[in-house]
Amino acid sequence: MTVTENALKKWEKVREFALGLPGAVEPRGGAAYRYSPWGESVAKVNKKVFVFLGVDDGSCPLGVTVKLKDDEAHAHALTPPGAEPAGYGLGRAGSVRIPLEEKGAPAAELLCDWVEESYRVIAPKRLISELDAS
């Protein structure tokens, strides 16, 4: 399996996990499908983005961006090759962009842990309670 095939499998697992969280949606149709102005697919809860999924059309390297408030998780998310604070000022708020095509990119399970943490930062308490109960 090539690095790109492996990255796409991770991306698909992360997307599926994110959209399986209570109340999570991926906006579809027209301009709402791609998060303006960056053109990325996103997962939202309560109309707020909790993970930027990037693009899967091959125009850019695969990656995900999550918001991590926990200092330890944030520092850990910055350790994979190519990981960096998210652009457009999002990095100052704790968002980290993690490339998936780099050798040494995190496993899908760890990425899903970070997506869940990002979800917990954004989601309303009732949905977090629903997640904890499942």
C-alpha positions in Angstrom: 0.0 0.0 0.0 1.4 3.4 -0.9 1.6 6.3 1.5 -1.2 8.0 -0.3 -3.5 4.9 -0.2 -2.7 4.6 3.5 -3.4 8.3 4.1 -6.7 8.0 2.3 -7.8 5.0 4.4 -6.9 7.0 7.6 -8.8 10.0 6.2 -11.9 7.9 5.5 -11.8 6.4 9.0 -11.4 9.8 10.6 -14.3 11.2 8.5 -16.5 8.3 9.4 -15.7 8.5 13.1 -16.3 12.3 13.1 -19.7 12.0 11.4 -20.7 9.2 13.8 -20.4 11.5 16.8 -23.8 12.7 18.2 -25.2 15.6 16.2 -22.3 15.7 13.8 -23.0 16.7 10.2 -21.0 17.3 7.0 -22.7 20.2 5.2 -23.8 19.3 1.7 -25.0 21.2 -1.3 -23.6 24.3 -2.9 -21.2 26.5 -1.2 -22.2 25.1 2.2 -20.5 21.8 1.3 -17.1 23.4 1.2 -16.2 25.6 4.1 -15.5 29.0 2.8 -13.0 30.5 2.2 -10.6 27.5 2.4 -12.7 25.0 0.3 -12.3 22.1 2.8 -14.8 19.5 3.9 -15.7 19.9 7.5 -17.6 18.2 10.3 -19.8 20.4 12.4 -21.8 20.1 15.6 -24.3 22.7 16.6 -23.3 24.7 13.4 -19.7 24.9 14.5 -16.7 23.2 12.9 -14.9 20.7 15.1 -12.7 19.2 12.4 -11.5 20.4 9.1 -11.1 17.3 6.8 -9.2 19.0 4.0 -9.9 17.9 0.5 -9.9 14.4 -0.9 -9.7 15.3 -4.6 -5.9 15.0 -4.8 -5.4 18.8 -5.2 -3.7 19.1 -1.8 -2.0 16.6 0.5 -4.5 14.9 2.8 -4.6 16.2 6.4 -7.0 17.0 9.2 -7.2 20.0 11.5 -8.5 19.7 15.1 -8.8 22.1 18.0 -7.1 20.7 21.1 -7.4 22.6 24.4 -5.6 20.0 26.5 -1.9 21.1 26.6 -0.5 17.6 26.5 -2.7 16.5 23.6 -1.9 19.7 21.7 1.8 19.2 22.2 1.6 15.6 21.1 -0.4 16.5 18.0 2.5 18.9 17.0 5.1 16.0 17.0 4.2 14.1 13.8 6.2 15.1 10.7 4.7 18.2 9.1 2.2 18.9 11.9 1.9 22.6 12.6 -0.4 25.2 14.2 -3.3 25.8 11.8 -3.2 28.8 9.5 -5.5 31.8 9.3 -5.0 32.5 13.0 -6.7 29.2 14.1 -3.4 28.0 15.5 -3.5 30.7 18.2 -6.8 29.1 19.4 -5.3 25.6 19.7 -5.9 24.2 16.3 -3.4 21.9 14.8 -3.1 20.7 11.2 -1.8 17.1 10.9 -0.8 15.8 7.5 -1.7 12.2 6.7 0.7 11.5 3.8 4.0 12.0 5.7 5.9 9.0 6.8 5.3 8.6 10.5 1.8 10.2 10.4 -0.4 9.2 13.4 -2.5 6.1 13.3 -6.2 6.5 12.6 -7.1 5.6 16.2 -5.0 8.5 17.6 -6.4 10.9 15.0 -9.9 9.8 16.1 -9.0 10.5 19.7 -8.0 14.0 18.7 -11.2 14.5 16.7 -13.2 13.4 19.8 -11.3 15.9 21.9 -12.0 18.7 19.3 -15.7 17.7 19.3 -15.8 17.9 23.1 -14.4 21.5 22.9 -17.2 22.5 20.5 -20.3 20.3 21.3 -23.0 21.3 23.7 -23.1 19.5 27.1 -26.2 17.5 26.2 -24.4 15.9 23.2 -21.3 15.2 25.2 -23.5 13.4 27.8 -25.0 11.4 24.9 -21.5 10.5 23.7 -20.4 9.5 27.3 -23.5 7.3 27.7 -22.8 5.3 24.5 
